[in-house]
Amino acid sequence: MRRLRPGLDPQAMTAHLNAAGAPYGITFAPRERVSNSRLALEAAEFARDRGRYEAMHGRLFAAYFQEGRDIGDLATVLQVAGQAGLEQAALGEALARGTYRERLEAVREQGVKYRVTGIPTFLIDGTVRIVGAQPYQVFAKAVQSLL
């Protein structure tokens, strides 16, 4: 894990996230460091190929944001995968072989092509970009602008 950027106030960031998550019943754990999510992203692709993407995505989200766990740590990713109903040994082998690195690189290149600057980013008709979690009205306005 690496430390948050200098100047970011972890308490203010957590308060902001908790305010945004409150309407949905989501509480975010305090965070002093951020994980390198490469292993988690590879594991999510492993889950996608086995029809368990949604379960894995939900568990990774909860582990990182709500439980404050390091999803860049192999042991954590394997444990989360087990909780999502995936075979940990098979995932460990796939991660060691780098089975999903090329797929993730292709997705990264596509993000560069569309100048993605944050996650999530929504492309509408390949032109309108909405970055971040936004209220319904933002999406409605974007669609209206295309009609």
C-alpha positions, 0 to 999 in steps of 0.5 A: 500500500502507498500513502495518500497524496500529501495534502489529502485529509483522510478524515475529511475524505472518509467523511465525504465518502460516508456522506455520499454512501449514507443514502445507500447504507454504505459506510466507508472505513478510514483510510491512510493508504491506498492499495495497488489494485492490479491483483484485484483487477486480475482476480475480477477477470478470473471471476468474470470467466467463471460467472462470479464477477458480481460476487467478486466485485461486491466482496472486493468493494466491501473488503477495500472500502468498508473493511479497510483491507489491502486488495493489493495483497495476494493473501487478501485477494485469495481470501476474498475470492474464496468468500465470493465462491471462487477456487483460491488455488486456481486463482493463485495459479492464474495470478502467478502466470499473469493470465489476465495481464494482457486483458487488463492492458487492453482495457487500460489502452482503451481508457487512454484512448477515451481519456478516462480520468476517473472511475467510474467513467460513463461514455454516452454515444462515445462522446459525453463523459460522466466521471464519478458517481453522479445523481440521476439528473446528471445522466438525464441531462447528458442524454437529453443533450444528445437528443 
